Amino acid sequence: HHLNTRPDTLTGNTLHLSPARSMSAPHLASNALLKTTLSTPSLKWALGGWSFFILENYLLSENRSTLIRHTSDDTYHIAYGALSTCAMTSVLYGYFYKVKDA
């Protein structure tokens, strides 16, 4: 076998694989910077709050009919409002206490 080929386990045909690429120093440095940045509490708060808000709105909107059918229109709107308030409160907290001066 060549280093860039291997047999397909189902058909027996030879698969041609692309050679492994070596990462350059700038590429490795940018990956390290990205990982470091994504692990900061300020970015976690910034992304987390907005992610929660988007996910909550999507799930409640997509399942609106089912949720109203199993509860009531009033209960649905109370839950939607409460969850949206929590999500936006986390966004504001993250901004004012974690991101703004970071």
Buried (B, 14 or more C-beta within 10 A) or exposed (E): EEEEEEEEEEEEEEEEEEEEEEEEEEEEEEEEEEEEEEEEEBBBBBEBBBBBBEEBBEEBEEEBEEBBEEEEEEEBEEBBEEBBEBBBEBBEEBBEEBBEEE
